[in-house]
Amino acid sequence: DGSGSLVFQADFEGVSAEDTPGGTLINTDAPAAANAGTAVGSWENIPTTTASGGVGVVSDKEDTKGDGIDNHLRLDRPGTTQVVNPGDALVYTDVVAQFAAPIDLSGNNSGVVTMDLGQGRTQNNTEDKSSYITGYDGAGNVAFRLFLSGNNNGANDERLHHVAADGTLTPLGSREDFRNIGAGGAANALTFGEGDMTGLTLVLSSGGYTVSIDRGPVLWGPDGLIDGNFESTSGLLSYAGEATQVSRIAFSISTSTNTGVSGGLWVDDLCVGGIAANQAPGLSTDVILVDGGSTEFEESYATGSIIPFSETEGTPLQVSDPDAGDGTLTITFKSVAGLSVFDVFSIEGGASITSGSNNSGDLTISGTLADINATLAAGINLIAGDVPGQE
């Protein structure tokens, strides 16, 4: 519940050769170009080699929407060192759109994913060039999963499918919703326009999600303009896993140095919005192991010794919390067995000790993230007691 926010937005506009190390927008420069064209969030695992064609940010071949020539992300036949022959198990590479913050799908919360998507590699009577689109939470648990058929014959014919938890595929929309515009040769496949793509909208909620499809005009004539007037909208679909947050989308594309089984997707205008999920804070230092919401000193100290944690000593404790803002956080230091005490050097900014007392074995500091980290950087000594034992 609460106000929504944009957690991912990529339209690949305004990208120039000056934004990349090699002065191009494709292949080895593709990762830099993709991220330069992304205003919110980031891309991971953008391929830099291909079996043929190319990957990276390229210009549309026409201005179908009337807003000028745009750019899009071409993920064509991403290369791999493993040669896959027909009949072998498919190998996929996951290109990941990483959100700036996860969206929360619990309770009454919801999220929306929109993108324009094109399919440039299909094949007769086989799914060798098909792709998956999957939403994951930060721990790798699955939320939604879709299957885009690269089979250009039969019932699956270039059609999107819902993937159930047990892997069952259910067709969505119509045949050829994501028609391969590469028909006619590789030169055609590498010159996608925004009219060759199909609009895809996912509305996510705690109870499931819906998929709406908006066909492009080159595929379906003037009535197919990507304009928000959907040609089809599914009923409520079940999730493929138990995730209640989505923090990234993975595009799994069939990859190979064998062009007979390697796939290709073209992506543009990928936007994700929703209620940003609360992200758990973390505590870090060179000698502390993070363990979820608490951290233990897994070290041995001599009785009566003083162990400093400070910026001066190069061992400061620091707290991270991506969605803390200017809100109040608390951090508690506790000597479990009462054999040690904590000496806080200086309370900085608006921070304060709100429970316990300094030079005790149990104290809590409250304040903004900045004030707490300034206090921690100033220094805290762990003073081991004179009685041996295990904390």
N, C-alpha and C positions, 0 to 999 in steps of 0.2 A: 504494500500500500504506500501511497505517496506520489510525488511528481516523477514523471519519467525523464529519461535523459538519453542522449545519443551516445552509444558506446562503440560504434564502428561506422565509418563513412569513407568510402573510396570511390571517386569518379575519374581518377587518373588524368585530371585536367591540369594544365599549366606546367606539366613536366617537360624539362628541356635537357639537352645533353650536358649542360653545366651541372646537373644534379647527380651525375653518376661518375664514378672513378675513371671509366674508360671513354667517356664522351659519347656513349650511345644509349639506347633505351632497351636493348634486347640482349639475350644470351647472358654473357658474364655480367652485364650491367642490369639484367632484369630485376634482381632483388632490390637494388637501390632505386630503380625507376618505379617499381610497384609501391614502395614505401613513400617515395616523394609524391606520388599521386594519392596518398591516403591521409586524410585530415585527422581522423580519429581512429586509434587502434594501429595495428601493424600486421605485416605479412611475414610468415615464416616458411622456410623450405621452398621458396620460389626456385624452380629448376634453372640451371644455367647452361644445360646442354640438351639437345634434342636428337631424336632419330632422324628427323628431317624437318624442314620448315623452320620454326624458331619460337622462342618464348620471350615475353616482355611486353612493354607498353607500345601500342601501335595506334595509328589513326583509323577512324572509320572511313569506309569508302564512299559514304554519302551522308547527307544531313536529313534524315527522315523526319526528325522531330521538329525541325525548323529552328534549332538553337545553335547552329554553327557546327562545323566538323569537330567531333569529339574524339577522345581516346578511349581505349579499352585494354584490358589485360588479356593477352593471348597465352594460353597454356597448351601449346600444340606438341603432341608426341614427346613429352619430357623423357630425357634419356636415362638409361640405367646401364650398369655394366653387365647385367644378367641378360643373356639372350633367351627370349621366351619363344618357343615354337608352338604352332597350333596343336592343341591337345594338352599342353602343359598347364599347370596351375598359373593363374594370372598373378602378376606382380603389380602392385599399385604404389604410387608415390602420393603422399598426402601434402597438399598445399594448404597451409593453415592461415585463416583470417583470425588473428588474436584480438579480442575485444579489449578496450581500455579498462573495462570493469565488467564483471559477470552480470547478467540479468537474472532476476529472481522470479521464478515461476510458482512459488508457493502461495497458498491462500488465494486472495483475489487479484494477485499480481498477474501481469501479462507482458508479452513482448512481441515485437514485429520485426520480421526480416524481409527485406525487399532486394531484388537484384534483377538485372537483365542477363540472360544466359543463352549462349549459343553452343551448338555441337557441330564440330567440323570433321569428325572422323567416325564413320559408321561402316558396317560390313554386313554382307548378306548372311542371313541364317545363323548368326552367332552373336554372343554377348561379349566377345573378346575386347571390344572397344568401349564397353559400357563404363559408367562412373557412379560413385556414391557421393552423396552430400550429407554430412553428419554433424550434428551439434553435440558438443561435449562440455562437461563442467571442468573445473580446474583439476580434479583428481582423475580425469579420463573416463568418467562414467558417461554413458550415452543418454542423450535426450531424444531428439528426433533423428531419423535416418530416412533418406530418399535414395532411390535407385533410378538412374537415367539410362535407359536402354540405348545401346549403340547398334542394336539389331535393326536393320532397315527393311525387314520383312516380317510377316506374321502379326500376331496380336500385339506383341511388344513394340512394334514398329516405331522407334524413335520417340518413345513415350515415357513419362515420368511415373514412378511407382512408389507407393508407401511401403516401408519395410517394417514389419511387426517384430516384436521381441524374439520370436522364434525364427525370424528370417523370411517369413511368408511375404510374397510380393503381391500387392493389390494395385492394379492400374488406376491412374488418375487422369482426368482430362480426356484427350482424344489422341488417336494415332497421329504421328508426325507433328505433335505440338513442338518438338525440338528437332525439326527436320535438318538434316545435314545439308548446309548450303554449299559444301565443298564439291558437290556433284559437278563434274566438268573439269576436274583437275586440281592439282595442288595450288596453282596460281589463284584459283577462285577461293580456295579454302583459306588462304592467307589474307584475303581482303574482305573480311566481315564488315558489315555496316550495322548501325543500330537498328535498322529495319530487318536485319536477318536474325535478330535475337528475339527471345521470348521473355516477357516479364513474369517474374515468380514472386509471390507474396505468401509468407507464412505468418499466421497469427497464433502465438503460443499462449497457453494458459495452464493452470494447474491440472485441469482435467483432460488435456490433449491439445491438438492443434489442427488448424485448417490450412489447406493449400489452394491458392487461387492462381490461375494461369491466364496470361494476357498475351496473345499471339502477336508477333511482329508483322508489318504490312508486306514485306517481301515474301514472307512465307504464305500469307493468307489474303493478300490484296488489301485495298483501302480500309476494309472493315477490321483488319487485324492490327491497326496502329496500336502501339503500346501506349495506352492513354488512361489506364486505370479502369477501363470497362472490361471486366473479366469475361472470357469465353467460358470458363468453368471455375467452380468453387466446390471443394470437397465437403463432405460432412466432417464431424469431429473425429480425428484420427488418434489412435493410441501411440504413445511413445515407444521407442525401441528399447529403452532402458529406464532406470529409476532416478536419473538426475533431476534435481529440482532447480538447478541453475544452468545457464549456458554461458560459457566464457570464450568459446571459439567454434569456428566452423571449419571442418576439414573437407576439401575437395579431393577425393581419391580417384586418380586418373590412371587408367591402364597404361603401364610404361614398359618399354622394351626397346632394344636396338633393332628389333625386327618390326619394320613398319606395318607388317600385316596384322599385328595385334596391338599396336599402340594407339591410344586415344587422344582426344583433344577437346578442351573446353575454352570458351571465350567468356569473360566475365566483365560486367560493367555495373556502375551505380549500385554497389553493394552497401546497404545501410541497415543498421540494427539499432533498435531503440527499445526501452523498457524501464522497469524499476531496477536501478542498480542494486545488486545484492551487497549486503554487508560483508566486507572482507576481513578475515581474522588478522589481528595484529601479530607481528613477529618481533623477536628480540634477538639481537645479534652482537657478537663480539668474537675475537679471535679464539677464545678458549671456552666458549659456551656452546652447547649443542641445543638447537631449537627443537622443542617437542610440543608442537601444537600451542595450547594456551599457556603452558608453563615450561620453565627451563631449569634444569638441574646442573649444579656444579659437579661434574664427574671427574674430580681431581682429588688427590691426597695432599693435605697440608699439615705441616708440623704444628704441634700445639704451641700457642702463643705467637704464631707468625701473622704477618699482615700481608694480605694479597690485594694490590691496588687495581682498580678498574677505572681508567681515566684516559682522556685524550693525550695528556702529557706522557703517560706511560705507553701509549700506543695500543691500549686495550680497553677502549671505551665501550660501555654498553650503549646500544641504541635501539629505539623502538621504531617499527614501521607499521603504518596502518593506512592503506591507500584511500580510504573513505572517511578518515577522521575529521578532515576540515579543521575548523576552529573549535570543535567540540571538546568536552572534557574527557580525558582518559585517566585511568588509574593503573599504577604498577606497584605490586607488593613484593617486598623482600622478606623472606621468612626462613629462619633457622629451625628446621623441622624438629630436631632433638634439643634445641636450646643450647648448643655448645659454642655458637659463634654470635657475633653482633655485627651490625652494619653502621659504618660511619660515613654519613653523607657530607661532603665537603661544603657545598654551597647550594642553597635553593635559589634557582634562577627564575627571572620573569615573574609570572603570576602563579607559579607552582607552589604547592604547600604540602606539608605532612599532615594528612587528614586522619590517620589512624596510627596508633603506636607512637613511638618517639625515636629520635635519633640516638645512635649508639645503643640500640636494642636489637633483639633478634626477630622482631616482627614490626615492620613499619610499612605504611602505604603512602605513596606520593601521588597527588592529583594535579592535573593541569592540562594545558593544550599539548599537542604533540611536540611543538617547537620548544615549549618551556620544559617539558619532561626531558627531551633529548639534550637541551642545554645543561640541565641539572646533572644528567648522567655523564655528559662529556666533562663537566667540571671535576667529577671524580667521586667514587665510592670505595671505601676500603672494607674488605671482608677481614675481620679480626678473629682468628681462630682462638678458641678458649684454651684453658690450661688443662682441661680434662680430656684425655683421649677417648675416641668413640666414633661412631658412624652417624652422620647427619641424615 
